[in-house]
Amino acid sequence: MNTFNLKETTALLHSYGFKCDTEMVSHWISEGNIKSTENGGAYEVLEEEVYRFIEAYRLEGTAFEEGIDDQTMIGRLLEEITDLKKQIVKLQEEKAELEDQLGIMPF
């Protein structure tokens, strides 16, 4: 079970594509978004907590966000379904147009 200090936590987040500095990571820690323990005035963050934060951050705004109620989850899923149906229609139109350009008759 690895523990990281503030700089190491920031470096790990950078390796996952987060654009943040130690001040921002410190803010996330103080807000409780990244759980840590304080040891002699310095933060110690468990590796699992960094990964938990990354996963929670990735799911934020989706139907699978931590802590949302069922109503919100259903609303977000319905919105996603609507968007996917629009994409299907657009792709079907694009496919038909390309088939016309190639002279392919539909079945």
Secondary structure, DSSP 4 states (H G I P E B T S, - for coil): --EE-HHHHHHHHHHTT----HHHHHHHHHHTSS--EEETTEEEEEHHHHHHHHHHHHHTTSTT-TT--HHHHHHHHHHHHHHHHHHHHHHHHHHHHHHHHHTPPP-
